[in-house]
């Protein structure tokens, strides 16, 4: 018994040394230590669970942080893949798509992307209650997967990468402002044509 326990512990140590982690036990360590978080649906399940996941990973989530994660749009759709008898769907594809944007100083957009999760469920026309319950459960699993994928994206955002993105955004904003100023100055300095006077006979 002791030998078996030692063997299991030894294998666990070896696997962890190789970078292996059991699903659901890995850490979501982020380089970011603070983040602002917003969403169109400020009290929705996705933003609520994401905030909790971030805080559990050691990130301080508060309004006014240097960088802001904005969940721009979240859409849930479903479509029938196949049909059973009597025109009832037997296979349904569920899809959840989340568009997000990371903003920096002065609300300048630094990057944006889209995460999409899809699952196929069987729909039993003779057991509507059971099928609907399964769809609700699968939707919850999809939301968890969506949040995990978001955490993976955020893990890639180091302070150095964000600083580089901020510099690019600052330069673009300055170039846009300079171009707008030059266009306005050109317009102000261009003589205005006086209206054509029609001679009165």
SVG drawing of the C-alpha trace seen along z (x, -y; Angstrom):
<svg xmlns="http://www.w3.org/2000/svg" viewBox="-45 -96 55 98">
<polyline fill="none" stroke="black" stroke-width="0.4" points="0.0,0.0 2.8,-2.4 4.7,-1.4 1.7,-2.1 1.2,-5.6 4.8,-6.4 4.6,-5.3 1.5,-7.5 3.2,-10.5 6.3,-9.9 4.4,-9.9 2.5,-13.0 5.8,-14.8 7.3,-13.6 4.2,-14.7 4.1,-18.1 7.8,-18.6 7.0,-18.0 4.3,-20.7 1.4,-18.3 -1.7,-19.4 -4.9,-17.5 -7.8,-19.2 -9.5,-21.7 -6.5,-21.8 -4.2,-24.1 -3.5,-27.6 -4.6,-30.6 -1.5,-32.7 -1.6,-36.0 1.1,-38.6 -1.5,-41.3 -2.2,-42.0 -5.1,-44.5 -7.8,-44.9 -11.0,-46.8 -13.8,-44.6 -17.0,-45.7 -19.7,-44.1 -22.9,-45.2 -24.7,-43.0 -22.9,-44.1 -24.7,-41.6 -24.7,-38.6 -23.4,-35.2 -20.3,-35.4 -18.9,-38.7 -19.8,-37.6 -18.0,-34.3 -15.0,-35.8 -14.6,-38.4 -14.6,-35.7 -12.1,-33.6 -9.8,-36.6 -9.9,-37.4 -9.3,-33.8 -6.2,-34.0 -4.8,-37.0 -6.0,-39.8 -7.5,-42.9 -10.6,-43.8 -11.7,-47.4 -12.9,-50.5 -10.0,-52.7 -7.3,-50.1 -4.8,-51.0 -6.1,-48.2 -9.7,-47.3 -11.3,-44.2 -14.5,-45.0 -16.9,-42.1 -18.3,-43.9 -20.9,-41.4 -22.0,-37.8 -24.3,-35.8 -25.9,-32.4 -27.3,-30.7 -28.5,-27.2 -29.3,-25.4 -30.7,-22.1 -28.2,-19.7 -30.5,-16.8 -34.2,-15.9 -36.0,-13.0 -39.5,-11.8 -42.4,-14.3 -40.0,-17.1 -38.5,-17.3 -34.8,-18.1 -32.7,-15.2 -29.3,-17.0 -28.8,-20.6 -25.6,-22.6 -25.2,-25.2 -22.9,-28.1 -21.7,-30.9 -19.5,-33.7 -17.9,-36.4 -16.3,-39.5 -13.9,-41.3 -11.6,-44.3 -8.6,-45.2 -8.4,-49.0 -5.4,-51.0 -4.9,-54.6 -7.4,-57.1 -9.7,-54.2 -7.6,-53.5 -8.3,-50.0 -5.1,-47.9 -6.5,-44.6 -9.7,-42.8 -10.7,-39.2 -13.5,-36.7 -13.9,-33.5 -16.4,-30.9 -17.5,-27.6 -19.7,-25.0 -21.3,-21.8 -23.8,-19.3 -26.6,-17.9 -29.3,-15.4 -32.9,-16.5 -35.5,-14.0 -38.9,-15.1 -40.6,-12.7 -38.8,-14.2 -38.9,-17.9 -38.3,-18.7 -35.2,-16.4 -33.8,-17.8 -34.3,-21.4 -32.5,-20.6 -29.6,-19.1 -29.3,-22.2 -29.2,-24.4 -26.5,-22.3 -24.5,-22.2 -24.8,-26.0 -23.3,-26.3 -20.4,-24.0 -19.9,-26.1 -19.7,-29.3 -17.0,-27.7 -15.0,-26.7 -15.5,-30.3 -14.1,-31.8 -11.1,-29.3 -10.3,-30.3 -10.5,-34.0 -8.1,-33.3 -5.6,-31.6 -5.8,-34.8 -5.2,-37.0 -2.2,-34.8 -0.5,-35.9 -0.7,-39.6 2.5,-40.4 3.1,-44.0 5.8,-44.3 3.3,-43.3 0.7,-45.6 3.2,-48.5 4.1,-47.9 0.4,-47.8 -0.2,-51.0 2.7,-52.7 1.3,-51.7 -2.2,-52.9 -0.7,-56.2 1.2,-56.8 -1.9,-56.0 -4.0,-58.4 -1.4,-61.2 -1.2,-60.6 -5.0,-60.7 -5.1,-63.9 -2.3,-65.6 -4.1,-64.7 -7.4,-66.1 -5.6,-69.3 -3.9,-69.7 -7.1,-69.2 -8.9,-71.8 -6.0,-74.3 -6.2,-73.7 -9.9,-74.3 -9.6,-77.5 -6.8,-78.9 -8.6,-78.1 -10.4,-81.3 -14.1,-80.8 -15.7,-81.4 -18.2,-84.2 -21.6,-83.4 -22.1,-84.2 -24.1,-87.4 -26.7,-87.3 -27.0,-90.7 -30.4,-92.3 -31.8,-93.5"/>
</svg>
